[in-house]
Amino acid sequence: MTLGIAIPTYKEHLPFLDRLLWSIGKSTVLPDEVYISASEVEDYSFYPENDYGLNLIINITKNKRNPAHNTNFALGNLTTDIYSVIGGDDMVHPQRNEFILRAFEDKSVQIIVHNFKQSLDIDMDFLNTPHKEITLMVDYIDTILPNCIYPTSAIEQPTFANAFISFRRYIFDKFQYDESVDAEFLEDSLYNRNLVMEGYKISYIKEKLALYLKNPIRPNK
């Protein structure tokens, strides 16, 4: 089973790209592909400091693309069995890929989100501390509540970021992110909501597998 990571980003987040790629390169299981879609980039000589041992593909354009467009573009160029999305200004726990692939060993699992840690700074203790085991809750996120844009569980409200999602390839073949102006900066929540409304259930990994870095320039989601 192969894993591809899609990284949608734009010019303001490019300074944070190396730290993300560094964290992916430290993973216990490396992804088979990493595709970056970066928009509003004037300098076509742009490239990360190195490839961090990754099979790295970068597409940059001077044109403006909204986050959904960049996400669709990156995902649409992956060729792996499992697609996974991560924001260009965040970082990943070294076991993220390992746990995602282990979760998809369950044939009933179609879509996965996971817990995360929010921080203003790079938390090296978090990144260097391994999880002892995986806590997978299959088909756990299954409910749409009134006045809540994203789906949740009928049992409790689990902590997850809608942007950190992984799914089998056929999910993206059927459903893409909404690129309309009305969906801008809500595209992650709307995508997950749409999946549940279409009858899919989202599995949940309870361990924190990403570092959500609240940079001042990042739009609120």
C-alpha positions as CSV (number, residue, x, y, z in Angstrom):
1,M,0.0,0.0,0.0
2,T,1.5,3.3,-1.1
3,L,1.1,6.7,0.5
4,G,1.2,10.1,-1.2
5,I,1.2,13.5,0.6
6,A,-0.4,16.6,-1.0
7,I,0.8,19.9,0.3
8,P,-1.2,23.0,-0.9
9,T,0.5,26.3,-0.2
10,Y,1.1,29.8,-1.4
11,K,3.8,32.5,-1.4
12,E,3.3,33.6,2.2
13,H,3.8,30.1,3.6
14,L,6.9,29.2,1.6
15,P,9.3,30.2,4.4
16,F,7.7,27.4,6.5
17,L,8.0,24.7,3.8
18,D,11.4,23.4,4.8
19,R,10.4,22.7,8.4
20,L,7.4,20.7,7.2
21,L,9.5,18.7,4.7
22,W,12.2,18.2,7.4
23,S,9.6,16.7,9.7
24,I,8.2,14.4,6.9
25,G,11.8,13.3,6.2
26,K,12.1,12.2,9.8
27,S,9.1,9.9,9.6
28,T,9.3,6.3,10.7
29,V,7.7,5.4,7.3
30,L,8.5,7.7,4.3
31,P,5.8,8.6,1.9
32,D,6.1,7.3,-1.7
33,E,5.3,10.7,-3.2
34,V,5.1,14.3,-1.9
35,Y,3.4,16.8,-4.3
36,I,3.5,20.5,-3.5
37,S,1.2,22.9,-5.3
38,A,2.3,26.5,-4.6
39,S,0.6,29.6,-6.0
40,E,1.5,33.3,-6.3
41,V,5.2,32.4,-6.6
42,E,7.1,35.0,-8.7
43,D,10.5,33.4,-8.4
44,Y,10.6,30.2,-10.5
45,S,14.0,29.4,-9.0
46,F,12.3,28.6,-5.7
47,Y,13.1,25.3,-4.2
48,P,13.4,23.9,-0.7
49,E,16.9,23.7,0.8
50,N,17.0,19.9,-0.1
51,D,14.6,17.1,-0.8
52,Y,15.0,15.6,2.8
53,G,15.1,12.1,1.3
54,L,11.7,12.5,-0.2
55,N,10.3,11.8,-3.7
56,L,9.4,15.4,-4.0
57,I,7.5,17.1,-6.9
58,I,6.8,20.8,-6.9
59,N,4.4,22.8,-9.1
60,I,4.6,26.6,-8.8
61,T,2.6,29.3,-10.6
62,K,2.5,33.1,-10.6
63,N,-1.2,32.8,-10.7
64,K,-3.5,33.1,-7.7
65,R,-5.1,29.8,-6.6
66,N,-7.3,29.5,-3.6
67,P,-6.5,26.7,-1.1
68,A,-9.1,24.3,-2.6
69,H,-7.5,24.7,-6.1
70,N,-4.0,24.0,-4.7
71,T,-5.3,21.0,-2.8
72,N,-7.1,19.6,-5.8
73,F,-4.1,20.2,-8.0
74,A,-1.7,18.4,-5.6
75,L,-4.1,15.5,-5.0
76,G,-4.8,15.2,-8.7
77,N,-1.2,14.6,-9.4
78,L,-0.6,11.8,-6.9
79,T,-0.6,8.2,-8.1
80,T,-0.6,6.3,-4.8
81,D,-3.2,4.1,-3.1
82,I,-3.7,6.5,-0.1
83,Y,-3.8,10.3,-0.4
84,S,-3.0,12.5,2.6
85,V,-3.2,16.3,3.0
86,I,-1.1,18.5,5.2
87,G,-0.9,22.3,5.3
88,G,2.4,23.9,4.1
89,D,2.9,25.8,7.3
90,D,2.4,22.9,9.7
91,M,4.6,20.0,10.8
92,V,4.0,16.2,11.3
93,H,4.8,13.8,14.0
94,P,7.2,11.2,12.8
95,Q,4.6,8.4,13.3
96,R,1.9,10.1,11.2
97,N,2.6,8.1,8.0
98,E,3.1,4.8,9.9
99,F,-0.2,5.2,11.9
100,I,-2.2,6.2,8.8
101,L,-1.0,3.2,6.8
102,R,-1.6,0.9,9.8
103,A,-5.2,2.2,10.0
104,F,-5.8,1.6,6.4
105,E,-4.9,-2.1,6.8
106,D,-8.5,-2.3,8.0
107,K,-10.3,-2.7,4.7
108,S,-13.4,-1.0,6.1
109,V,-11.5,2.2,6.8
110,Q,-12.0,4.7,3.9
111,I,-11.2,8.1,5.4
112,I,-9.1,9.1,8.4
113,V,-8.6,12.3,10.4
114,H,-6.5,12.5,13.6
115,N,-5.8,14.5,16.7
116,F,-3.2,17.3,16.7
117,K,-1.3,19.7,18.9
118,Q,-1.6,23.4,18.5
119,S,1.4,25.5,19.2
120,L,2.9,28.9,18.6
121,D,6.4,27.4,18.3
122,I,8.1,24.3,17.1
123,D,7.6,21.8,19.9
124,M,10.6,19.4,19.7
125,D,9.5,17.4,22.7
126,F,6.3,16.6,20.9
127,L,8.1,15.7,17.7
128,N,10.7,13.6,19.5
129,T,8.3,11.6,21.7
130,P,7.0,8.4,20.2
131,H,3.5,7.2,20.7
132,K,3.3,3.7,22.3
133,E,0.3,2.5,20.3
134,I,-2.4,3.5,17.9
135,T,-5.9,4.2,19.0
136,L,-8.1,3.8,15.9
137,M,-11.8,4.5,16.2
138,V,-13.3,3.2,13.0
139,D,-16.2,5.1,11.4
140,Y,-16.3,7.4,14.4
141,I,-17.1,10.7,12.8
142,D,-20.6,10.2,11.4
143,T,-22.8,13.1,12.4
144,I,-23.8,16.6,11.1
145,L,-25.0,19.0,13.9
146,P,-27.0,22.2,13.4
147,N,-24.8,25.3,13.2
148,C,-21.6,23.3,12.9
149,I,-19.9,23.4,9.5
150,Y,-17.8,20.3,10.0
151,P,-18.8,16.7,10.9
152,T,-18.4,15.2,14.4
153,S,-19.1,12.0,16.3
154,A,-22.5,11.1,17.7
155,I,-20.7,10.0,20.9
156,E,-18.5,13.0,21.6
157,Q,-16.8,15.9,19.9
158,P,-13.3,14.6,19.1
159,T,-10.4,16.9,18.5
160,F,-9.2,17.0,14.9
161,A,-8.3,19.5,12.2
162,N,-10.3,19.1,9.1
163,A,-7.2,19.9,7.0
164,F,-5.3,16.8,8.2
165,I,-7.2,14.2,6.3
166,S,-6.2,11.0,4.5
167,F,-8.4,8.8,2.2
168,R,-8.3,6.0,-0.3
169,R,-7.7,7.2,-3.9
170,Y,-11.3,6.5,-5.0
171,I,-12.6,9.1,-2.6
172,F,-10.9,11.9,-4.4
173,D,-11.9,10.4,-7.8
174,K,-15.5,11.0,-6.7
175,F,-15.2,14.1,-4.6
176,Q,-13.0,17.2,-5.0
177,Y,-12.6,20.3,-2.9
178,D,-15.0,23.2,-3.6
179,E,-13.0,25.9,-5.4
180,S,-15.7,28.5,-5.3
181,V,-15.2,31.9,-3.6
182,D,-17.9,31.1,-1.1
183,A,-15.9,28.1,0.1
184,E,-12.6,29.8,0.4
185,F,-10.9,29.1,3.8
186,L,-13.8,26.8,4.7
187,E,-12.9,24.2,2.0
188,D,-11.5,21.6,4.5
189,S,-14.6,21.6,6.7
190,L,-17.0,21.6,3.8
191,Y,-15.2,18.7,2.2
192,N,-15.5,16.6,5.3
193,R,-19.0,17.6,5.8
194,N,-19.9,16.7,2.3
195,L,-18.4,13.2,2.7
196,V,-20.5,12.5,5.7
197,M,-23.6,13.9,4.0
198,E,-22.9,11.5,1.1
199,G,-23.0,8.6,3.5
200,Y,-19.4,8.1,4.3
201,K,-18.0,7.7,7.8
202,I,-14.6,9.1,8.9
203,S,-12.3,7.1,11.1
204,Y,-10.3,8.8,13.8
205,I,-6.9,8.3,15.2
206,K,-6.8,9.6,18.8
207,E,-3.0,10.2,19.0
208,K,-1.7,13.7,18.1
209,L,0.0,13.3,14.7
210,A,0.5,16.9,13.6
211,L,1.7,20.2,14.9
212,Y,-0.7,22.9,14.0
213,L,1.4,26.1,14.1
214,K,-0.5,29.3,14.5
215,N,1.5,31.7,12.5
216,P,0.4,35.3,12.5
217,I,0.0,35.4,8.7
218,R,-2.2,32.3,8.6
219,P,-5.9,33.0,7.9
220,N,-8.3,31.8,10.6
221,K,-10.2,28.7,9.6
